[in-house]
Amino acid sequence: MNIQQDITALLQQLSDTGYMTGGTLVVGCSTSEVHGRKIGTSGSGEVARDLYTEFLRFRERTGMSLAFQCCEHLNRALVVERQTAERCGGRIVAAVPVPKAGGAMAAHAYREMEDPVLVESMEAEAGVDIGETMIGMHLKHVAVPLRLDQTSVGEARARAARTRPPMIGGPRAEYE
């Protein structure tokens, strides 16, 4: 199991789709699942650190903002930079994620960001879910799955999605 290799490949494939050109990427990640344990049982700060480093590289390549989803104990709030919260209109909530209430990944992101805040929710343009953390509630309507060759990070299943505007009206509709 090479977690570093897996996340690097996943994020490169995500970049290569051509859809990662701005906006926000929601990251849901169970570090427990990454090293083969049940979600929420054995979070790893070391795994979080290694993954976070790769997400920063992804941000530099794509210009996308990052939002790290907390676990259910913080109602899946998102760790973002304050400027991202202001741009997206996210309602800031009062909590600081820690490994046992927020998760190792969100706690690490909160410690590393320049001006971190938690927002209750947002509507992001894309997302990556590592370990079945259920990020869909934070994606814009309509989410479209991205079929990437890299389908795991460590032992955790990994899925990604982008969003598009709703296509309403069907084939008979006319648009300007």
VMD Tcl script that builds the backbone (N, CA, C; Angstrom):
set m [mol new atoms 528]
animate dup $m
set s [atomselect $m all]
$s set {name element resname resid chain x y z} {
  {N N MET 1 A 0.851 -1.187 0.000}
  {CA C MET 1 A 0.000 0.000 0.000}
  {C C MET 1 A 0.889 1.240 0.000}
  {N N ASN 2 A 0.755 2.070 -1.050}
  {CA C ASN 2 A 1.526 3.299 -1.132}
  {C C ASN 2 A 0.556 4.475 -1.201}
  {N N ILE 3 A 0.232 5.009 -0.039}
  {CA C ILE 3 A -0.765 6.078 0.073}
  {C C ILE 3 A -0.345 7.306 -0.716}
  {N N GLN 4 A 0.923 7.686 -0.619}
  {CA C GLN 4 A 1.427 8.863 -1.327}
  {C C GLN 4 A 1.249 8.706 -2.836}
  {N N GLN 5 A 1.596 7.555 -3.337}
  {CA C GLN 5 A 1.450 7.279 -4.772}
  {C C GLN 5 A -0.021 7.322 -5.190}
  {N N ASP 6 A -0.891 6.747 -4.355}
  {CA C ASP 6 A -2.326 6.719 -4.657}
  {C C ASP 6 A -2.922 8.122 -4.732}
  {N N ILE 7 A -2.641 8.965 -3.736}
  {CA C ILE 7 A -3.245 10.300 -3.723}
  {C C ILE 7 A -2.672 11.164 -4.838}
  {N N THR 8 A -1.392 10.999 -5.127}
  {CA C THR 8 A -0.780 11.745 -6.228}
  {C C THR 8 A -1.457 11.385 -7.547}
  {N N ALA 9 A -1.648 10.086 -7.788}
  {CA C ALA 9 A -2.300 9.633 -9.023}
  {C C ALA 9 A -3.740 10.114 -9.095}
  {N N LEU 10 A -4.467 10.007 -7.985}
  {CA C LEU 10 A -5.870 10.438 -7.956}
  {C C LEU 10 A -6.000 11.924 -8.302}
  {N N LEU 11 A -5.189 12.756 -7.651}
  {CA C LEU 11 A -5.293 14.197 -7.873}
  {C C LEU 11 A -4.798 14.599 -9.256}
  {N N GLN 12 A -3.809 13.892 -9.792}
  {CA C GLN 12 A -3.378 14.177 -11.160}
  {C C GLN 12 A -4.492 13.835 -12.145}
  {N N GLN 13 A -5.135 12.702 -11.961}
  {CA C GLN 13 A -6.239 12.321 -12.838}
  {C C GLN 13 A -7.392 13.309 -12.711}
  {N N LEU 14 A -7.650 13.786 -11.510}
  {CA C LEU 14 A -8.684 14.789 -11.300}
  {C C LEU 14 A -8.337 16.070 -12.055}
  {N N SER 15 A -7.094 16.494 -11.971}
  {CA C SER 15 A -6.638 17.679 -12.715}
  {C C SER 15 A -6.773 17.471 -14.215}
  {N N ASP 16 A -6.413 16.274 -14.665}
  {CA C ASP 16 A -6.418 15.968 -16.096}
  {C C ASP 16 A -7.811 15.955 -16.720}
  {N N THR 17 A -8.865 15.908 -15.904}
  {CA C THR 17 A -10.221 15.912 -16.473}
  {C C THR 17 A -10.532 17.217 -17.194}
  {N N GLY 18 A -9.836 18.288 -16.825}
  {CA C GLY 18 A -10.106 19.587 -17.426}
  {C C GLY 18 A -11.204 20.363 -16.720}
  {N N TYR 19 A -11.846 19.774 -15.732}
  {CA C TYR 19 A -12.932 20.450 -15.014}
  {C C TYR 19 A -12.459 21.235 -13.802}
  {N N MET 20 A -11.220 21.042 -13.389}
  {CA C MET 20 A -10.723 21.683 -12.169}
  {C C MET 20 A -10.054 23.007 -12.523}
  {N N THR 21 A -10.866 24.015 -12.780}
  {CA C THR 21 A -10.339 25.290 -13.269}
  {C C THR 21 A -10.775 26.469 -12.412}
  {N N GLY 22 A -10.999 26.247 -11.172}
  {CA C GLY 22 A -11.441 27.313 -10.290}
  {C C GLY 22 A -12.604 26.828 -9.457}
  {N N GLY 23 A -13.032 27.637 -8.532}
  {CA C GLY 23 A -14.089 27.207 -7.641}
  {C C GLY 23 A -13.506 26.476 -6.449}
  {N N THR 24 A -14.303 25.585 -5.889}
  {CA C THR 24 A -13.907 24.894 -4.666}
  {C C THR 24 A -14.016 23.389 -4.829}
  {N N LEU 25 A -13.044 22.681 -4.274}
  {CA C LEU 25 A -13.049 21.229 -4.207}
  {C C LEU 25 A -13.331 20.832 -2.767}
  {N N VAL 26 A -14.420 20.105 -2.555}
  {CA C VAL 26 A -14.718 19.552 -1.240}
  {C C VAL 26 A -13.955 18.247 -1.092}
  {N N VAL 27 A -13.279 18.098 0.039}
  {CA C VAL 27 A -12.524 16.891 0.337}
  {C C VAL 27 A -13.147 16.215 1.552}
  {N N GLY 28 A -13.632 15.011 1.344}
  {CA C GLY 28 A -14.067 14.172 2.456}
  {C C GLY 28 A -13.053 13.050 2.568}
  {N N CYS 29 A -12.506 12.830 3.750}
  {CA C CYS 29 A -11.453 11.822 3.864}
  {C C CYS 29 A -11.465 11.175 5.236}
  {N N SER 30 A -11.625 9.869 5.255}
  {CA C SER 30 A -11.462 9.088 6.471}
  {C C SER 30 A -10.057 8.506 6.481}
  {N N THR 31 A -9.205 9.051 7.354}
  {CA C THR 31 A -7.857 8.500 7.453}
  {C C THR 31 A -7.894 7.096 8.052}
  {N N SER 32 A -8.920 6.785 8.826}
  {CA C SER 32 A -9.096 5.419 9.322}
  {C C SER 32 A -9.256 4.452 8.158}
  {N N GLU 33 A -10.144 4.782 7.225}
  {CA C GLU 33 A -10.383 3.929 6.067}
  {C C GLU 33 A -9.132 3.804 5.199}
  {N N VAL 34 A -8.368 4.889 5.092}
  {CA C VAL 34 A -7.158 4.859 4.267}
  {C C VAL 34 A -6.219 3.759 4.737}
  {N N HIS 35 A -6.095 3.590 6.048}
  {CA C HIS 35 A -5.209 2.512 6.499}
  {C C HIS 35 A -5.983 1.264 6.941}
  {N N GLY 36 A -7.155 1.047 6.326}
  {CA C GLY 36 A -7.846 -0.227 6.427}
  {C C GLY 36 A -8.704 -0.458 7.646}
  {N N ARG 37 A -9.070 0.586 8.344}
  {CA C ARG 37 A -9.914 0.453 9.523}
  {C C ARG 37 A -11.295 1.038 9.239}
  {N N LYS 38 A -12.232 0.792 10.120}
  {CA C LYS 38 A -13.587 1.322 9.980}
  {C C LYS 38 A -13.579 2.834 10.213}
  {N N ILE 39 A -14.339 3.548 9.390}
  {CA C ILE 39 A -14.410 5.005 9.490}
  {C C ILE 39 A -14.663 5.439 10.936}
  {N N GLY 40 A -13.905 6.430 11.382}
  {CA C GLY 40 A -14.088 7.004 12.703}
  {C C GLY 40 A -13.454 6.239 13.854}
  {N N THR 41 A -12.672 5.210 13.558}
  {CA C THR 41 A -12.143 4.396 14.653}
  {C C THR 41 A -10.671 4.605 14.960}
  {N N SER 42 A -9.888 5.040 13.978}
  {CA C SER 42 A -8.444 5.139 14.237}
  {C C SER 42 A -7.803 6.158 13.313}
  {N N GLY 43 A -8.268 7.396 13.424}
  {CA C GLY 43 A -7.734 8.468 12.594}
  {C C GLY 43 A -6.233 8.613 12.741}
  {N N SER 44 A -5.600 9.077 11.682}
  {CA C SER 44 A -4.146 9.190 11.661}
  {C C SER 44 A -3.715 10.589 11.253}
  {N N GLY 45 A -3.047 11.276 12.166}
  {CA C GLY 45 A -2.488 12.583 11.848}
  {C C GLY 45 A -1.408 12.503 10.786}
  {N N GLU 46 A -0.660 11.417 10.782}
  {CA C GLU 46 A 0.396 11.230 9.795}
  {C C GLU 46 A -0.196 11.085 8.389}
  {N N VAL 47 A -1.229 10.280 8.268}
  {CA C VAL 47 A -1.902 10.132 6.971}
  {C C VAL 47 A -2.491 11.472 6.544}
  {N N ALA 48 A -3.139 12.182 7.476}
  {CA C ALA 48 A -3.722 13.493 7.170}
  {C C ALA 48 A -2.656 14.451 6.651}
  {N N ARG 49 A -1.510 14.470 7.309}
  {CA C ARG 49 A -0.412 15.356 6.886}
  {C C ARG 49 A 0.040 15.043 5.465}
  {N N ASP 50 A 0.248 13.771 5.183}
  {CA C ASP 50 A 0.719 13.380 3.857}
  {C C ASP 50 A -0.296 13.726 2.776}
  {N N LEU 51 A -1.566 13.473 3.040}
  {CA C LEU 51 A -2.606 13.788 2.059}
  {C C LEU 51 A -2.745 15.299 1.880}
  {N N TYR 52 A -2.709 16.033 2.977}
  {CA C TYR 52 A -2.855 17.488 2.915}
  {C C TYR 52 A -1.780 18.109 2.029}
  {N N THR 53 A -0.567 17.614 2.129}
  {CA C THR 53 A 0.528 18.113 1.287}
  {C C THR 53 A 0.178 17.970 -0.188}
  {N N GLU 54 A -0.392 16.848 -0.562}
  {CA C GLU 54 A -0.770 16.637 -1.966}
  {C C GLU 54 A -1.949 17.517 -2.365}
  {N N PHE 55 A -2.890 17.745 -1.461}
  {CA C PHE 55 A -4.001 18.642 -1.780}
  {C C PHE 55 A -3.509 20.069 -1.998}
  {N N LEU 56 A -2.490 20.489 -1.255}
  {CA C LEU 56 A -1.918 21.819 -1.480}
  {C C LEU 56 A -1.289 21.913 -2.866}
  {N N ARG 57 A -0.600 20.867 -3.285}
  {CA C ARG 57 A -0.026 20.849 -4.639}
  {C C ARG 57 A -1.127 20.923 -5.688}
  {N N PHE 58 A -2.212 20.205 -5.461}
  {CA C PHE 58 A -3.369 20.249 -6.364}
  {C C PHE 58 A -3.908 21.686 -6.453}
  {N N ARG 59 A -4.039 22.354 -5.302}
  {CA C ARG 59 A -4.535 23.734 -5.274}
  {C C ARG 59 A -3.626 24.658 -6.087}
  {N N GLU 60 A -2.321 24.458 -5.952}
  {CA C GLU 60 A -1.364 25.289 -6.707}
  {C C GLU 60 A -1.507 25.060 -8.210}
  {N N ARG 61 A -1.720 23.801 -8.626}
  {CA C ARG 61 A -1.857 23.477 -10.052}
  {C C ARG 61 A -3.152 24.005 -10.647}
  {N N THR 62 A -4.230 23.952 -9.890}
  {CA C THR 62 A -5.557 24.218 -10.452}
  {C C THR 62 A -6.141 25.573 -10.082}
  {N N GLY 63 A -5.677 26.155 -8.992}
  {CA C GLY 63 A -6.269 27.398 -8.505}
  {C C GLY 63 A -7.555 27.186 -7.735}
  {N N MET 64 A -7.927 25.945 -7.494}
  {CA C MET 64 A -9.169 25.671 -6.759}
  {C C MET 64 A -8.952 25.867 -5.264}
  {N N SER 65 A -9.973 26.392 -4.604}
  {CA C SER 65 A -9.967 26.472 -3.149}
  {C C SER 65 A -10.257 25.090 -2.597}
  {N N LEU 66 A -9.865 24.854 -1.352}
  {CA C LEU 66 A -10.084 23.565 -0.714}
  {C C LEU 66 A -11.033 23.709 0.463}
  {N N ALA 67 A -11.903 22.725 0.624}
  {CA C ALA 67 A -12.823 22.655 1.760}
  {C C ALA 67 A -12.761 21.235 2.301}
  {N N PHE 68 A -12.346 21.080 3.556}
  {CA C PHE 68 A -12.197 19.766 4.156}
  {C C PHE 68 A -13.385 19.476 5.062}
  {N N GLN 69 A -14.110 18.421 4.730}
  {CA C GLN 69 A -15.319 18.080 5.468}
  {C C GLN 69 A -14.979 17.428 6.807}
  {N N CYS 70 A -15.644 17.902 7.853}
  {CA C CYS 70 A -15.531 17.283 9.169}
  {C C CYS 70 A -16.409 16.038 9.225}
  {N N CYS 71 A -16.239 15.265 10.270}
  {CA C CYS 71 A -17.066 14.072 10.448}
  {C C CYS 71 A -18.438 14.468 10.991}
  {N N GLU 72 A -19.263 13.458 11.182}
  {CA C GLU 72 A -20.637 13.699 11.607}
  {C C GLU 72 A -20.746 14.363 12.976}
  {N N HIS 73 A -19.710 14.247 13.823}
  {CA C HIS 73 A -19.767 14.849 15.155}
  {C C HIS 73 A -19.760 16.377 15.101}
  {N N LEU 74 A -19.346 16.926 13.967}
  {CA C LEU 74 A -19.464 18.377 13.743}
  {C C LEU 74 A -20.418 18.632 12.573}
  {N N ASN 75 A -21.367 17.726 12.383}
  {CA C ASN 75 A -22.412 17.868 11.363}
  {C C ASN 75 A -21.865 18.068 9.955}
  {N N ARG 76 A -20.715 17.505 9.683}
  {CA C ARG 76 A -20.054 17.573 8.386}
  {C C ARG 76 A -19.792 19.015 7.930}
  {N N ALA 77 A -19.539 19.883 8.912}
  {CA C ALA 77 A -19.122 21.253 8.591}
  {C C ALA 77 A -17.824 21.180 7.791}
  {N N LEU 78 A -17.433 22.294 7.194}
  {CA C LEU 78 A -16.271 22.338 6.311}
  {C C LEU 78 A -15.216 23.307 6.827}
  {N N VAL 79 A -13.972 22.875 6.794}
  {CA C VAL 79 A -12.839 23.736 7.123}
  {C C VAL 79 A -12.401 24.427 5.838}
  {N N VAL 80 A -12.442 25.745 5.838}
  {CA C VAL 80 A -12.035 26.539 4.671}
  {C C VAL 80 A -11.259 27.758 5.149}
  {N N GLU 81 A -10.551 28.373 4.222}
  {CA C GLU 81 A -9.950 29.678 4.517}
  {C C GLU 81 A -11.081 30.702 4.615}
  {N N ARG 82 A -10.918 31.681 5.467}
  {CA C ARG 82 A -11.944 32.711 5.660}
  {C C ARG 82 A -12.352 33.360 4.330}
  {N N GLN 83 A -11.376 33.631 3.459}
  {CA C GLN 83 A -11.703 34.266 2.173}
  {C C GLN 83 A -12.594 33.363 1.319}
  {N N THR 84 A -12.427 32.048 1.417}
  {CA C THR 84 A -13.295 31.117 0.695}
  {C C THR 84 A -14.707 31.185 1.253}
  {N N ALA 85 A -14.814 31.229 2.571}
  {CA C ALA 85 A -16.132 31.337 3.210}
  {C C ALA 85 A -16.838 32.609 2.761}
  {N N GLU 86 A -16.112 33.710 2.709}
  {CA C GLU 86 A -16.710 34.981 2.305}
  {C C GLU 86 A -17.115 34.961 0.846}
  {N N ARG 87 A -16.276 34.374 -0.018}
  {CA C ARG 87 A -16.587 34.296 -1.455}
  {C C ARG 87 A -17.801 33.418 -1.717}
  {N N CYS 88 A -17.899 32.327 -0.977}
  {CA C CYS 88 A -18.984 31.361 -1.205}
  {C C CYS 88 A -20.238 31.668 -0.394}
  {N N GLY 89 A -20.166 32.638 0.486}
  {CA C GLY 89 A -21.322 32.964 1.313}
  {C C GLY 89 A -21.609 31.924 2.374}
  {N N GLY 90 A -20.590 31.187 2.774}
  {CA C GLY 90 A -20.784 30.153 3.788}
  {C C GLY 90 A -20.994 30.748 5.161}
  {N N ARG 91 A -21.953 30.194 5.896}
  {CA C ARG 91 A -22.224 30.664 7.258}
  {C C ARG 91 A -21.178 30.065 8.194}
  {N N ILE 92 A -20.399 30.942 8.813}
  {CA C ILE 92 A -19.351 30.502 9.725}
  {C C ILE 92 A -19.985 30.027 11.029}
  {N N VAL 93 A -19.489 28.875 11.522}
  {CA C VAL 93 A -19.976 28.313 12.777}
  {C C VAL 93 A -18.821 28.238 13.763}
  {N N ALA 94 A -19.161 28.168 15.046}
  {CA C ALA 94 A -18.163 28.210 16.111}
  {C C ALA 94 A -17.796 26.805 16.559}
  {N N ALA 95 A -16.693 26.312 16.065}
  {CA C ALA 95 A -16.128 25.039 16.514}
  {C C ALA 95 A -14.709 24.957 15.977}
  {N N VAL 96 A -13.915 24.154 16.631}
  {CA C VAL 96 A -12.570 23.855 16.167}
  {C C VAL 96 A -12.485 22.342 16.045}
  {N N PRO 97 A -12.238 21.822 14.843}
  {CA C PRO 97 A -12.176 20.373 14.705}
  {C C PRO 97 A -10.939 19.789 15.378}
  {N N VAL 98 A -11.145 18.667 16.028}
  {CA C VAL 98 A -10.076 17.881 16.628}
  {C C VAL 98 A -10.255 16.454 16.125}
  {N N PRO 99 A -9.262 15.613 16.249}
  {CA C PRO 99 A -9.385 14.264 15.680}
  {C C PRO 99 A -10.630 13.489 16.114}
  {N N LYS 100 A -11.069 13.611 17.357}
  {CA C LYS 100 A -12.235 12.846 17.823}
  {C C LYS 100 A -13.567 13.557 17.579}
  {N N ALA 101 A -13.543 14.799 17.132}
  {CA C ALA 101 A -14.764 15.540 16.788}
  {C C ALA 101 A -14.423 16.453 15.619}
  {N N GLY 102 A -14.508 15.893 14.455}
  {CA C GLY 102 A -14.135 16.603 13.236}
  {C C GLY 102 A -13.345 15.691 12.323}
  {N N GLY 103 A -12.484 14.878 12.919}
  {CA C GLY 103 A -11.680 13.935 12.147}
  {C C GLY 103 A -10.255 14.418 11.974}
  {N N ALA 104 A -9.351 13.476 11.763}
  {CA C ALA 104 A -7.929 13.789 11.642}
  {C C ALA 104 A -7.641 14.710 10.461}
  {N N MET 105 A -8.311 14.478 9.330}
  {CA C MET 105 A -8.042 15.290 8.129}
  {C C MET 105 A -8.480 16.735 8.340}
  {N N ALA 106 A -9.699 16.935 8.830}
  {CA C ALA 106 A -10.208 18.292 9.059}
  {C C ALA 106 A -9.400 18.996 10.142}
  {N N ALA 107 A -9.042 18.275 11.204}
  {CA C ALA 107 A -8.252 18.867 12.282}
  {C C ALA 107 A -6.891 19.319 11.762}
  {N N HIS 108 A -6.279 18.496 10.935}
  {CA C HIS 108 A -4.972 18.864 10.375}
  {C C HIS 108 A -5.103 20.095 9.469}
  {N N ALA 109 A -6.112 20.096 8.606}
  {CA C ALA 109 A -6.322 21.240 7.706}
  {C C ALA 109 A -6.533 22.519 8.509}
  {N N TYR 110 A -7.310 22.441 9.573}
  {CA C TYR 110 A -7.583 23.618 10.405}
  {C C TYR 110 A -6.284 24.168 11.003}
  {N N ARG 111 A -5.403 23.285 11.448}
  {CA C ARG 111 A -4.125 23.728 12.035}
  {C C ARG 111 A -3.194 24.333 10.987}
  {N N GLU 112 A -3.278 23.862 9.750}
  {CA C GLU 112 A -2.332 24.280 8.718}
  {C C GLU 112 A -2.757 25.505 7.916}
  {N N MET 113 A -4.046 25.765 7.821}
  {CA C MET 113 A -4.512 26.896 7.009}
  {C C MET 113 A -4.121 28.215 7.641}
  {N N GLU 114 A -4.009 29.246 6.807}
  {CA C GLU 114 A -3.608 30.569 7.293}
  {C C GLU 114 A -4.667 31.224 8.165}
  {N N ASP 115 A -5.919 31.209 7.721}
  {CA C ASP 115 A -7.019 31.847 8.450}
  {C C ASP 115 A -8.249 30.941 8.368}
  {N N PRO 116 A -8.201 29.793 9.069}
  {CA C PRO 116 A -9.269 28.807 8.924}
  {C C PRO 116 A -10.542 29.171 9.679}
  {N N VAL 117 A -11.656 28.790 9.097}
  {CA C VAL 117 A -12.957 28.877 9.754}
  {C C VAL 117 A -13.736 27.620 9.377}
  {N N LEU 118 A -14.788 27.351 10.123}
  {CA C LEU 118 A -15.720 26.287 9.772}
  {C C LEU 118 A -16.976 26.929 9.212}
  {N N VAL 119 A -17.453 26.386 8.099}
  {CA C VAL 119 A -18.742 26.807 7.562}
  {C C VAL 119 A -19.695 25.625 7.650}
  {N N GLU 120 A -20.953 25.955 7.868}
  {CA C GLU 120 A -21.980 24.930 8.035}
  {C C GLU 120 A -22.167 24.097 6.773}
  {N N SER 121 A -22.165 24.779 5.636}
  {CA C SER 121 A -22.335 24.083 4.362}
  {C C SER 121 A -21.889 25.003 3.241}
  {N N MET 122 A -21.818 24.452 2.043}
  {CA C MET 122 A -21.501 25.237 0.854}
  {C C MET 122 A -21.952 24.458 -0.360}
  {N N GLU 123 A -21.862 25.090 -1.507}
  {CA C GLU 123 A -22.155 24.443 -2.781}
  {C C GLU 123 A -20.902 24.540 -3.635}
  {N N ALA 124 A -20.108 23.479 -3.617}
  {CA C ALA 124 A -18.833 23.448 -4.316}
  {C C ALA 124 A -18.995 22.916 -5.735}
  {N N GLU 125 A -17.996 23.231 -6.552}
  {CA C GLU 125 A -18.001 22.831 -7.963}
  {C C GLU 125 A -17.508 21.400 -8.188}
  {N N ALA 126 A -16.783 20.849 -7.217}
  {CA C ALA 126 A -16.242 19.500 -7.381}
  {C C ALA 126 A -15.957 18.916 -6.005}
  {N N GLY 127 A -15.742 17.603 -5.993}
  {CA C GLY 127 A -15.441 16.962 -4.725}
  {C C GLY 127 A -14.725 15.651 -4.913}
  {N N VAL 128 A -14.016 15.255 -3.865}
  {CA C VAL 128 A -13.382 13.948 -3.823}
  {C C VAL 128 A -13.718 13.332 -2.469}
  {N N ASP 129 A -14.156 12.082 -2.509}
  {CA C ASP 129 A -14.590 11.369 -1.310}
  {C C ASP 129 A -13.693 10.153 -1.130}
  {N N ILE 130 A -12.915 10.168 -0.072}
  {CA C ILE 130 A -11.981 9.082 0.225}
  {C C ILE 130 A -12.476 8.384 1.485}
  {N N GLY 131 A -13.003 7.199 1.315}
  {CA C GLY 131 A -13.490 6.446 2.465}
  {C C GLY 131 A -14.971 6.585 2.729}
  {N N GLU 132 A -15.735 6.940 1.723}
  {CA C GLU 132 A -17.205 7.022 1.805}
  {C C GLU 132 A -17.682 7.943 2.933}
  {N N THR 133 A -17.244 9.181 2.872}
  {CA C THR 133 A -17.583 10.176 3.885}
  {C C THR 133 A -18.833 10.994 3.549}
  {N N MET 134 A -19.414 10.756 2.377}
  {CA C MET 134 A -20.686 11.368 1.971}
  {C C MET 134 A -20.610 12.886 1.803}
  {N N ILE 135 A -19.896 13.316 0.772}
  {CA C ILE 135 A -19.695 14.750 0.525}
  {C C ILE 135 A -20.803 15.375 -0.315}
  {N N GLY 136 A -21.715 14.573 -0.835}
  {CA C GLY 136 A -22.710 15.062 -1.786}
  {C C GLY 136 A -23.508 16.261 -1.317}
  {N N MET 137 A -23.723 16.381 -0.025}
  {CA C MET 137 A -24.504 17.497 0.504}
  {C C MET 137 A -23.823 18.846 0.272}
  {N N HIS 138 A -22.545 18.832 -0.081}
  {CA C HIS 138 A -21.804 20.077 -0.279}
  {C C HIS 138 A -21.497 20.373 -1.741}
  {N N LEU 139 A -22.091 19.628 -2.658}
  {CA C LEU 139 A -21.859 19.874 -4.084}
  {C C LEU 139 A -23.046 20.613 -4.682}
  {N N LYS 140 A -22.734 21.456 -5.665}
  {CA C LYS 140 A -23.806 22.136 -6.396}
  {C C LYS 140 A -24.684 21.114 -7.094}
  {N N HIS 141 A -25.890 21.516 -7.371}
  {CA C HIS 141 A -26.825 20.715 -8.157}
  {C C HIS 141 A -26.454 20.976 -9.608}
  {N N VAL 142 A -26.061 20.148 -10.384}
  {CA C VAL 142 A -26.159 18.717 -10.560}
  {C C VAL 142 A -24.760 18.117 -10.483}
  {N N ALA 143 A -24.565 17.069 -9.666}
  {CA C ALA 143 A -23.277 16.393 -9.551}
  {C C ALA 143 A -23.153 15.336 -10.641}
  {N N VAL 144 A -21.973 15.274 -11.239}
  {CA C VAL 144 A -21.680 14.305 -12.294}
  {C C VAL 144 A -20.463 13.495 -11.847}
  {N N PRO 145 A -20.590 12.163 -11.737}
  {CA C PRO 145 A -19.434 11.362 -11.315}
  {C C PRO 145 A -18.302 11.439 -12.331}
  {N N LEU 146 A -17.090 11.456 -11.830}
  {CA C LEU 146 A -15.904 11.398 -12.683}
  {C C LEU 146 A -15.335 9.989 -12.577}
  {N N ARG 147 A -15.181 9.340 -13.688}
  {CA C ARG 147 A -14.670 7.967 -13.716}
  {C C ARG 147 A -13.148 8.015 -13.829}
  {N N LEU 148 A -12.483 7.919 -12.697}
  {CA C LEU 148 A -11.035 7.953 -12.654}
  {C C LEU 148 A -10.493 6.532 -12.546}
  {N N ASP 149 A -9.309 6.308 -13.088}
  {CA C ASP 149 A -8.678 4.994 -12.976}
  {C C ASP 149 A -8.243 4.702 -11.544}
  {N N GLN 150 A -7.818 5.731 -10.815}
  {CA C GLN 150 A -7.390 5.559 -9.428}
  {C C GLN 150 A -8.639 5.561 -8.556}
  {N N THR 151 A -9.022 4.403 -8.048}
  {CA C THR 151 A -10.276 4.269 -7.301}
  {C C THR 151 A -10.071 4.028 -5.815}
  {N N SER 152 A -8.829 4.155 -5.356}
  {CA C SER 152 A -8.581 3.991 -3.925}
  {C C SER 152 A -7.386 4.838 -3.502}
  {N N VAL 153 A -7.371 5.146 -2.221}
  {CA C VAL 153 A -6.209 5.754 -1.574}
  {C C VAL 153 A -5.936 4.874 -0.372}
  {N N GLY 154 A -4.822 4.177 -0.414}
  {CA C GLY 154 A -4.585 3.160 0.594}
  {C C GLY 154 A -5.675 2.111 0.479}
  {N N GLU 155 A -6.322 1.817 1.594}
  {CA C GLU 155 A -7.407 0.828 1.610}
  {C C GLU 155 A -8.786 1.451 1.403}
  {N N ALA 156 A -8.864 2.770 1.304}
  {CA C ALA 156 A -10.156 3.458 1.194}
  {C C ALA 156 A -10.593 3.602 -0.262}
  {N N ARG 157 A -11.879 3.372 -0.498}
  {CA C ARG 157 A -12.423 3.638 -1.825}
  {C C ARG 157 A -12.449 5.147 -2.041}
  {N N ALA 158 A -12.166 5.554 -3.268}
  {CA C ALA 158 A -12.134 6.980 -3.600}
  {C C ALA 158 A -13.022 7.243 -4.808}
  {N N ARG 159 A -13.831 8.279 -4.716}
  {CA C ARG 159 A -14.717 8.700 -5.800}
  {C C ARG 159 A -14.602 10.213 -5.953}
  {N N ALA 160 A -14.881 10.682 -7.156}
  {CA C ALA 160 A -14.816 12.120 -7.415}
  {C C ALA 160 A -16.014 12.535 -8.259}
  {N N ALA 161 A -16.345 13.814 -8.179}
  {CA C ALA 161 A -17.459 14.352 -8.958}
  {C C ALA 161 A -17.175 15.800 -9.307}
  {N N ARG 162 A -17.795 16.231 -10.379}
  {CA C ARG 162 A -17.822 17.649 -10.748}
  {C C ARG 162 A -19.285 18.038 -10.787}
  {N N THR 163 A -19.557 19.296 -10.999}
  {CA C THR 163 A -20.952 19.715 -11.127}
  {C C THR 163 A -21.145 20.451 -12.440}
  {N N ARG 164 A -22.389 20.570 -12.835}
  {CA C ARG 164 A -22.757 21.318 -14.035}
  {C C ARG 164 A -24.092 21.990 -13.773}
  {N N PRO 165 A -24.426 23.034 -14.554}
  {CA C PRO 165 A -25.741 23.635 -14.394}
  {C C PRO 165 A -26.827 22.629 -14.784}
  {N N PRO 166 A -27.992 22.689 -14.149}
  {CA C PRO 166 A -29.093 21.801 -14.527}
  {C C PRO 166 A -29.485 22.029 -15.984}
  {N N MET 167 A -29.752 20.947 -16.690}
  {CA C MET 167 A -30.235 21.027 -18.068}
  {C C MET 167 A -31.733 20.810 -18.026}
  {N N ILE 168 A -32.478 21.909 -18.063}
  {CA C ILE 168 A -33.925 21.787 -17.950}
  {C C ILE 168 A -34.586 21.974 -19.304}
  {N N GLY 169 A -35.732 21.412 -19.488}
  {CA C GLY 169 A -36.513 21.638 -20.706}
  {C C GLY 169 A -36.458 20.515 -21.706}
  {N N GLY 170 A -35.394 19.741 -21.733}
  {CA C GLY 170 A -35.320 18.630 -22.654}
  {C C GLY 170 A -35.004 19.061 -24.089}
  {N N PRO 171 A -35.114 18.131 -25.052}
  {CA C PRO 171 A -34.694 18.387 -26.431}
  {C C PRO 171 A -35.545 19.422 -27.164}
  {N N ARG 172 A -36.750 19.707 -26.689}
  {CA C ARG 172 A -37.618 20.686 -27.368}
  {C C ARG 172 A -37.393 22.108 -26.873}
  {N N ALA 173 A -36.654 22.258 -25.807}
  {CA C ALA 173 A -36.432 23.578 -25.236}
  {C C ALA 173 A -35.571 24.431 -26.163}
  {N N GLU 174 A -35.808 25.729 -26.110}
  {CA C GLU 174 A -34.989 26.674 -26.875}
  {C C GLU 174 A -34.331 27.624 -25.890}
  {N N TYR 175 A -33.103 27.984 -26.210}
  {CA C TYR 175 A -32.332 28.866 -25.336}
  {C C TYR 175 A -31.792 30.000 -26.181}
  {N N GLU 176 A -31.508 31.108 -25.532}
  {CA C GLU 176 A -30.959 32.247 -26.263}
  {C C GLU 176 A -29.601 31.916 -26.817}
}
mol reanalyze $m
mol bondsrecalc $m
mol representation Tube
mol addrep $m
